[in-house]
Amino acid sequence: MLDIHNFERFAEVETPFYFYDVDLFRRTADVLSALSETYGIEVHYAIKTNSEERLLRMLSAGGFGADCVSANEVVHAAKCGFDPSRIMFAGVGKTDKEIRTSLEVGIGCFNVESIPEMEVIDAIAGGMGVKAPVALRINPNIDPHTHKYITTGLEENKFGISRFEFEAALDKLKACSNLEMKGLLFHIGSQITDVSNVFGLEGKCARELVTWFEEKGLKVENVDFGGGLGVDYEDPDGQPVADFETWMKALREYFPIGGPYKLHIEPGRAIVAQCGSLIARVVYVKKGRTKNFVIVDAGMNDLIRPALYGAYHKVENLTAAYCRGDNTKDCVYDVVGPICESSDVWGEGRILRQTRRGDLLAIRTAGAYGRTMSSQYNMRDLPKAVYSDEL
Ligand SMILES: Cc1ncc(COP(=O)(O)O)c(C=O)c1O
């Protein structure tokens, strides 16, 4: 449950807005930092998940690195205090301009996704008179059993270099004198909840492929497992800090502590999802013939995950819980937004405390892939961010 002290002050803030629980964010970062030390795994936060400057500064001050997917993210990460040598840049479509900018910033690694990309980075680095640090992003062809739109490590996906190209990639690497080989990256998808099994499989596959590349004469210093650790969208308060330890243990099974490799992970969602809620106000409660609708002022432009992936977010009526206490009964509603699209739905058949116009609702677990994916569709304003310690 969100803190009542915050709730009382929510009334003064114009809705919809993102609310970030700074204490939970700090607690999550502290747990992860301690585990990173224990398991000897370096963490690079995937800043596409949530690029709020305030949150990024907390992570960079805590010694985390950054995983970026555009040059704008690279520049933003450096501005927010991340050590450039700990910034990675992945993405299948890096443009010449983005490659040049990233070399100027002095990033730690380009995670290269194709042979043509290797050629381009090599040429640009040569022209600038520098060596470009690169790792090969491997497409391991592993099914993470998550939504197909957030599965990235299958051969049918556009990401990484697939097995049939490994020999050609090695030949190209040898021919590119301006590339400095750093290692291999594996990232198989997002919102993975079968943690031990799926990451165990990733670790096993990575182990086999590292051996394969080494036998071919490639020096592999760094092994990066990407991100993907899932969170509990149904019960945000059950385990607000994600189970990073089970993840690290699964990866370490095939790369024991004390071995010759530097290990890296790139979590995004698991660091920030539970810290954020989208707060919306009920504009109307509308009776349909067979259903009742709660219409709120937050729409798919503010948080697109339900419309994009059919993603579930828990919805709570804060006003009923905090102001009307136990005197209200539970009712069944379709909770919807104001946008002119039938997919602008927060949840069908949701059980909420009896809801009235003006009530505040919290759409939970919205800290990841929320505000960064928001848009001005329907010419709406972008949602603001509000921090728990500012209220
Ligand atoms: C290369 C890479 N690393 C890390 C992440 C972060 O994933 P997650 O938020 O599931 O931890 C992504 C997400 O798309 C990614 O593509």
PDBQT file of the ligand as one rigid body, heavy atoms in Angstrom, charges set to zero:
ROOT
HETATM    1  C1  LIG A 401      20.125  -5.295 -24.106  1.00  0.00    +0.000 C 
HETATM    2  C2  LIG A 401      19.161  -5.081 -22.988  1.00  0.00    +0.000 A 
HETATM    3  N1  LIG A 401      19.628  -5.074 -21.731  1.00  0.00    +0.000 NA
HETATM    4  C3  LIG A 401      18.799  -4.879 -20.683  1.00  0.00    +0.000 A 
HETATM    5  C4  LIG A 401      17.444  -4.667 -20.858  1.00  0.00    +0.000 A 
HETATM    6  C5  LIG A 401      16.578  -4.456 -19.646  1.00  0.00    +0.000 C 
HETATM    7  O1  LIG A 401      15.664  -5.467 -19.481  1.00  0.00    +0.000 OA
HETATM    8  P1  LIG A 401      14.765  -5.547 -18.160  1.00  0.00    +0.000 P 
HETATM    9  O2  LIG A 401      14.096  -4.247 -17.984  1.00  0.00    +0.000 OA
HETATM   10  O3  LIG A 401      13.819  -6.652 -18.439  1.00  0.00    +0.000 OA
HETATM   11  O4  LIG A 401      15.670  -5.871 -17.026  1.00  0.00    +0.000 OA
HETATM   12  C6  LIG A 401      16.920  -4.684 -22.153  1.00  0.00    +0.000 A 
HETATM   13  C7  LIG A 401      15.470  -4.500 -22.352  1.00  0.00    +0.000 C 
HETATM   14  O5  LIG A 401      14.944  -4.429 -23.396  1.00  0.00    +0.000 OA
HETATM   15  C8  LIG A 401      17.804  -4.887 -23.251  1.00  0.00    +0.000 A 
HETATM   16  O6  LIG A 401      17.344  -4.902 -24.498  1.00  0.00    +0.000 OA
ENDROOT
TORSDOF 0
